[in-house]
């Protein structure tokens, strides 16, 4: 069994990224019936601002240690990350910074797929590329196909309905292929 943790990096109650994450998880389950999925609330994913001097002087706070211990259970990840100024949300990056200071690194070697839904035509591609760099720099194995849904408000509805069947097929295929890739990577690393 593979334990996949999923998080939409958005506080908005009506987040299109959260809806895309829910859709992707629904598509993952038939292709990976033995995977156990845990959806994290973004508010729970956020940690206090990273301060290296304070960490060195005072050590790791209980809040950060609890997050580390919880996320260490994940064997794979799925992130739906909105694009903010051609990058990922700062609080998302901050949590990655905190988790990367532990040894062993709980993120290293973990397969991850990235998703983004945005009103722009580009579909958050620039933000996804930056997020990919951040995650690869801490050793995560980012699935080559990143799912970007541009003009999301026209293409995708929160309830999972698509107005562009071709885009839906691309998303569905990427999720299916991620399941195969993630399982192969996981089994190759663990055994």
C-alpha positions in Angstrom: 0.0 0.0 0.0 1.2 3.5 -0.8 0.2 6.4 1.4 -0.4 9.5 -0.7 -0.9 12.9 0.9 -2.7 15.6 -1.1 -3.0 19.3 -0.5 -4.4 22.3 -2.4 -2.3 25.3 -1.5 -5.2 27.7 -1.2 -7.2 29.2 1.6 -10.2 30.0 -0.6 -13.4 28.0 0.3 -14.3 27.9 -3.4 -10.8 27.2 -4.7 -10.7 25.9 -8.2 -7.4 24.3 -7.2 -9.1 22.4 -4.4 -11.8 21.3 -6.9 -9.1 20.1 -9.3 -7.3 18.2 -6.5 -10.6 16.5 -5.6 -11.2 15.6 -9.2 -7.7 14.2 -9.6 -8.0 12.1 -6.4 -11.3 10.7 -7.7 -9.5 9.7 -10.9 -6.5 8.3 -9.0 -8.6 5.8 -6.9 -9.7 3.4 -9.7 -6.1 3.2 -11.0 -4.5 2.8 -7.6 -7.0 1.0 -5.4 -4.3 0.0 -2.9 -3.2 3.6 -2.4 -4.4 5.2 0.8 -5.1 8.9 0.3 -5.1 11.7 3.0 -6.2 15.1 2.0 -4.6 17.9 4.1 -6.3 21.2 4.9 -4.0 23.9 3.7 -4.4 25.7 7.1 -2.9 22.7 8.8 0.0 22.6 6.2 1.2 26.1 7.1 4.0 26.6 9.6 5.4 29.6 11.3 7.9 31.7 9.2 11.1 29.9 8.8 13.9 31.5 10.8 17.2 29.7 10.6 18.8 31.7 13.4 15.9 31.0 15.7 16.0 27.3 14.7 19.7 27.1 15.6 19.3 29.0 18.9 16.1 27.4 20.1 15.7 24.2 18.2 12.7 22.9 16.3 9.3 24.0 17.7 6.8 21.4 18.8 4.5 22.6 16.0 7.1 22.0 13.3 8.1 18.7 14.8 4.5 17.5 14.7 4.2 18.5 11.1 7.4 16.7 10.3 6.2 13.5 12.1 2.9 13.6 10.3 4.3 14.2 6.8 7.0 11.6 7.3 4.2 9.1 6.8 3.6 10.1 3.2 5.1 7.9 0.6 3.8 10.1 -2.3 2.3 13.5 -2.7 -0.2 15.4 -4.9 -0.1 19.2 -4.7 -2.6 21.6 -6.4 -0.7 24.9 -6.3 -2.1 28.2 -7.5 0.3 30.5 -9.3 1.0 33.7 -7.3 3.3 36.1 -9.2 4.8 33.3 -11.3 5.6 31.2 -8.2 3.9 29.2 -5.5 2.3 30.6 -2.4 4.9 31.8 0.1 3.4 29.7 3.0 3.7 26.6 0.8 7.4 27.3 0.2 7.9 28.1 3.9 6.6 24.6 4.9 8.9 23.0 2.4 11.8 25.0 3.9 11.0 23.7 7.4 10.6 20.1 6.3 13.9 20.2 4.4 16.0 20.9 7.5 15.3 17.5 9.1 17.7 14.6 8.6 16.8 12.3 7.1 14.8 14.5 4.8 11.2 13.3 4.8 10.6 14.7 1.3 13.6 13.2 -0.5 12.8 10.5 -3.0 9.0 10.9 -2.7 7.0 10.9 -5.9 4.9 14.0 -6.4 2.5 15.3 -9.1 1.8 19.0 -9.5 -1.5 20.5 -10.6 -2.6 24.1 -11.1 -5.9 25.7 -12.2 -5.9 29.3 -13.0 -7.9 31.9 -14.9 -4.9 32.8 -17.0 -4.3 31.3 -20.4 -0.9 29.9 -19.4 -2.5 27.6 -16.8 0.1 28.4 -14.1 2.9 26.9 -16.0 5.5 29.4 -14.8 4.4 28.8 -11.2 4.5 25.1 -11.7 8.0 25.2 -13.1 9.2 27.2 -10.0 7.4 24.9 -7.7 9.0 21.9 -9.5 12.5 23.5 -8.9 11.8 23.9 -5.2 10.6 20.4 -4.7 13.4 18.8 -6.8 15.9 20.8 -4.8 14.8 19.0 -1.6 15.0 15.6 -3.4 11.4 15.0 -4.4 10.8 13.1 -7.6 8.4 15.3 -9.5 6.3 13.6 -12.2 7.4 14.9 -15.6 3.8 15.9 -16.7 2.5 18.8 -14.6 -1.2 19.3 -14.9 -2.1 22.9 -15.8 -5.6 24.0 -16.5 -5.6 27.5 -18.1 -8.9 29.5 -18.2 -10.0 27.1 -15.5 -13.3 29.0 -15.0 -14.2 28.2 -18.6 -12.8 24.7 -18.8 -13.6 23.1 -15.5 -16.4 23.2 -12.9 -16.1 22.6 -9.2 -18.4 19.6 -9.4 -16.0 17.9 -11.9 -17.7 18.7 -15.2 -15.4 19.7 -18.1 -16.4 21.8 -21.1 -13.2 20.8 -23.0 -13.2 17.0 -23.2 -9.7 17.0 -24.7 -8.3 18.7 -21.7 -10.2 16.3 -19.4 -8.6 13.4 -21.3 -5.1 14.9 -20.8 -5.7 15.3 -17.1 -7.2 11.8 -16.7 -4.3 10.2 -18.6 -1.7 12.1 -16.6 -3.2 10.9 -13.3 -3.4 7.3 -14.6 0.3 7.4 -15.7 1.3 9.0 -12.4 -0.2 6.0 -10.5 2.0 3.6 -12.6 5.1 5.8 -12.3 4.6 6.5 -8.6 4.2 2.8 -7.8 7.2 1.8 -9.8 9.3 4.5 -8.2 8.0 3.6 -4.7 8.7 -0.1 -5.1 12.1 0.6 -6.6 13.1 2.8 -3.7 11.6 0.6 -0.9 12.5 -2.8 -2.1 
